[in-house]
Structures are given as structure tokens and as C-alpha cells.
């Protein structure tokens, strides 16, 4: 049963949207959130221009540790999975560290 209130857009997307999706998703299929935003080019550009995942003051690894631990503790399985799928490898997170982010504590041996 589809519970979406707004149907996602289907490719082809506007060139600017496709370019941004390709950059963010790094070869993975686009998230439903992104394809829903793709229905409106102005809305999509405003969303992606927000720079929520920009370089900022934290390294990619530290940013992902904060996001992944927070989403794990909050039970946000979807958001956690998205971040692991897209950024986990780039953040050099090991399997033991991923398990620890969900179940462990900061004194786990994998963090030494």
C-alpha cells in the first residue's frame, strides 16, 4: 500500500536536479524524498542549496559519527541506513564501528 501524499517524479528530471541527485547519491538510486522534490525544480534547488551536508566545521567522518549515532539512538532506521549506504565507506567506518554505533558504547574496543 502506497501511503505517499505526493507522487514522486519520474525520470527524466530537469538537468540541474539530475546533476545534484547524481552528486549526492554517488551512483545509488535516488531517495524517494529527492524524487518527490524533483517535481518542482525551484523547491528542489532550494532544498539542495540548504547545504545541510556541506563541509562545515566537522570532517566527513566526525559528521557521520554524530548523525549515525543520533539516528541509531532515536530509532531512525531509514535515515541511519541512508547515511551508512551513502557515506559509510567514505567515512571509513568498519563493520565493528557500525555495530557499536547502534548497540555499543564509546569504550568499545573498535574505537581504540
N, C-alpha and C positions, 0 to 999 in steps of 0.2 A: 504494500500500500504506500503510495507516494503522498507524503504529507506536506510537500513544499507548497508554500503560498504563491510563490512566483516561480515560473518555469525558468530553467537555465537557458542561456543562449546556446546555440549550436554553431560549430564552425561552418564557414569561415568567419572569424572575428575581424574587427577593424584592425588594420596593420599595427597601430600603436598598442592596442590591447594584446594582440598576439605576441608582439615583441616583449612586452612586460611579463606576460604569462610564461613565455619561454625562459626568460631570465630568472624569474622567481622559482619556477618548478624544475629547472635543470634536467629536462628530459622526462620527467614524470607527468602523468596525466594531470590536467588542471583540477584544482579543488572545485567542488560544487559552488562554494562561495564565490570564487573568481568567475566561473561561467555565468553565475546569476548577475554579478556586477557587470559582466560584459554585455548585458542587454542595453546598457546606457553608457556610451563612450565617456561622457562628461563625468558621470558618477564613478566609473572605473578609474579614470585618471585622477580624480580627487582622492579616492581611496588609496591608490598606489603611491600617490605623491606624499601621503602622510609620513612615509619613511619610518614606519614603526620598526622595521628591521634594518635600519641603516647602521653604519659602522659605530656611531656613538662613542661612548667612553669605555665600553667594555669590549674585550676581544670576542670574536665569534664563539669561542669555546666557553668563556665565562657567561656570556649572554645565554647560550643554550643551557648551561648548567642551571641557571636561575629559572628559565622558562620550563625546562623539563622537570625539575624538582617541584616547582609550583604546580604545574599541571598534574603531575603524579599525585601529589598530596591532596589536590582538590578533586581527584577522580575524573579529570577531564581527558578521558581516554582518546577521544578523537583528536584533540589539539596536541596531546603528547605524541600520538602516533604520527601526525603530520610533521611535527618538528624532528622526530627521530628519522623519519623517511627522507626528509629534505636536507637536514643539517647534521644529523648524527655522525656521518662519516667525515664531513668537513670539520667537525668539532673534535675529531679523533677520540670519540667515546668508545670504550671497549664494551664487550658483552657484560663483563662483571660490573662495570660502572653503570651501564643501563639498568641492570637488575638492582643495583644499590640505590639508584635514583628513585626507583619505585618502592623498594622494600627495606632498604638498609638505612644506615646512619653514616655521618661523616667520618666515623672512625673505622669504617670498613677497610680492610687491607688493600683493596683496589685503588684507594686514594693516596696511598703512601708512595 
